[in-house]
Amino acid sequence: MDTQQMNIALVTVLQEWDPFQIGGDLYEPEIADTVVAVRDMDSPRQLAEKIQSIYEFAFDQTVQLEKCLEVAQRLLIIKNDASCSI
């Protein structure tokens, strides 16, 4: 999986996640920020906290850390699968 394919897979997971149930296509800036964070982080907990802060800042609502941790783990699996095949 190359970087472009990895990014597409990450975006797909985040669009499907839709933490505030407003439609997955309405999170474009948050998804972009999260994809950058995935590249910079390897710890699921650290990434989950970053995701929580990104979405809280944008929507002035808190997403439960457990939900962020679930999506962070999925994103890091994609990242690790991509790095193994490069």
N, C-alpha and C positions, 0 to 999 in steps of 0.2 A: 504494500500500500504506500503510495507516495504522499507527499504533504497535502496536495490538493484533495486527494481521496479521503485522507484523514480529516481534513477540515470539513468536507461535505458530510462525513459520518458524524462528526461532532455537532454540526449545525442541525442535522436531522434529529439527533437525540434531544437537543435543547428545544427544538420546535415542538416535538412530541410531548415534552415535559409540561409546558404550559402551566406554571405553578399558580397563576391567578385566574385560570380558566377564562382568558379573554381572547384566545386564538393565538396559535403558535407563531403566526407571521407578524405579530405586533411587538416582538421582543428584539428587533434587529440590533439596536445598540448594545443591549445587555448580552446578547449572544456573541457579538463581536468581542466584547470585553472578556467574556468567559473563555472564548477560544484562545485569546492571548494568555489568560491566566493558566490555562491547561498547559500551554507550552512552557511556562515558567515554573510550574510546581509539580512535585511528585508525591506529596503527602495528601491522601484523601481528606483528612481533617482540615488541613490548611486550605486546600482548594474549596472545600465545602464552606468554610468561613468566608472566603473571598466571594464565592457565588452568592451567599446570603447577603453580603454587604452590597454587591452590585445591584441586586434586585431590590433590596430595601431602599437604597439611595434613589433608584429610578421611580419606585412606586409608593414610597413612604408606607410600606407594609412589610412585615417580617415573614419570611418563609421559614418554617421549622427547620432547624439545623439537620435533623434526621433526614428530611426530604432532600436537602442539599447534599448531604453525605451520600445518599443513594445515587444521585445523578453524578456526583463527583467520581464515585467509584466506576460507574459506567464509562465516563469520559476518559478516565485514566487507563482503563482496559483498552479502549480504542487507541489511545496514544502509545501504550506499550506494545500493542500488536503492530502498529505502524513502524515503530522503531526497530522491532525484531526483524521485520521483512526488508528493511532498507539496507 
